[in-house]
Amino acid sequence: MRFEGYLINYLYVVVLIVLGFAVVFGALMTSRLIAPKSQNEIKSAPYECGIPPLGEPWSEFNFRYYVFALLFILFDVETVFMYPWALVFKELGWFAFIEMVIFILILLLGLIYAWKKKVLRWV
C-alpha cells in the first residue's frame, strides 16, 4: 500500500517532465511554422549596434577572460555557502568551524594555483 503511494509521486514527476518537453517542443514547432522565412544578405550580416561591421565576423577571443569569469563565479558561489554556515555557527560547534577552515583552505589553494598559473593577469 505505501509503496504504491511512492510510485504515484514518481508518476507525477514523469508526467510533468513529459509535459514540460511537450510545451517546449510545441512552442518551437509553432515558431518554426509561423515565422517568416525570407533570407537575404542583410539579414545574415552580424549586427554591431547600427554600425556597419568592418572585417571578418570571426575574431580571436582570449581564453583568459573566460577562465577569469569562471573563477569569479566559482569564488562567488562558494562565498554564498558561507552565509548559512555563519547563521548557525553557534549551534554547530567546533566541528563545523574546522570544516569551514578546511573549506577556506581548499579555496585558498585554488586561488594560489590560479595565481601561479597567471590566470588572474588581465594583460
N, C-alpha and C positions, 0 to 999 in steps of 0.2 A: 504493500500500500504506500509506504513512504517513498519507496524507490520510484514509483510512477510519478509522484509529485516532483521529484528532481528532474525526471526526464521531460516533463511538460515545460519546465523552465528552460531547458536547452532547446526545446522545440520553438519557444517564443523567440529566443536569441537567433536561431537559424532563420526563422520566418522574417525577422526584422532585417537581418543581413541580406537575405534574398530580395526583400522589398527595397532596401537601400540601393542595391545594384540595379534593380529594375527601374527605379526612378532616375538614376544617373544615366543608364543606357537609353531610357526613353527620352530624356532631355537632349542627349547628344544626337540621337536619331532625328528628333523633331527639328533641331537646329540644322542638321545636315539637309533635311528635306525642304525647309522653309528659306534658308539663307540664299541670297543671290549668288550666282556662280560666274560672274564676269571676271576675267583675269586680264590684266594688261601690265605693261612695263612700269607704269607709275605706281600701281598698287603693290607691285613686287619689290619696289625700292625700299631700302631702310629709311626710317623716319628719324630725323635729327632735329627735333624741335623747330621745324619750319625752315631750317637752313638746308640748302641742297648739300648732300653728302659729298665729301671730297675723298678720292682714293678708293681703296678696296674696303668692303664692309668687314672683312676678316682682319683682325689685328691681334698682335701678340699680347697675351694677358699674363702679367707677372703672377706666378703661383704663390708668391709670398703673401699677397693680400688675402688670398683665400685661406691660407693657414693662419694668418693673423686673426681673421674673423672667426675661424673655428676655435682658436684658443680663447678669444674673448667670450664666445658663447659657452665654452666648457667651464671657464672660471666663474662666469656669471651664474650659470645654473648651479654650480656646486656651492656658491655662497648662499644661494636660496635655501639649500639644505640645512644651513646653519641656523636659520631663524627658528624653525620649530624646535630644534635642539636647545636653543637658548631659552625658549619659553618654558621648557620643562626641565631645565638643568638641575634645579634644586631637588626635584623628585627622583632623578635618575642616579645621582650619586657619582662616586669616583669612577666606576666602570665606564659610564658614558663620557666622562671627561677624558679618560685615557683613549677611548675610541676616537673622540674628536681630535685629540692631539695626533694620533696616528693618521687620521684623515687629512689633517692640515699638513703633516709631514709629506704625505704622498703628493698633495698638491704642490708643495714647495719643491719636491724633487722633479715634478713635471715642469715647473717654471724654470728651474735651473737647467734642465735638459733643453728646453726651448731656447733659453738664453745662450747656452753653449753652442747650439746649432745655428745661432744667429738668425732665428726666425723672427725675433722681435725687432730687428733692424728694419727701419722703414725705407732706407735708401737702397 
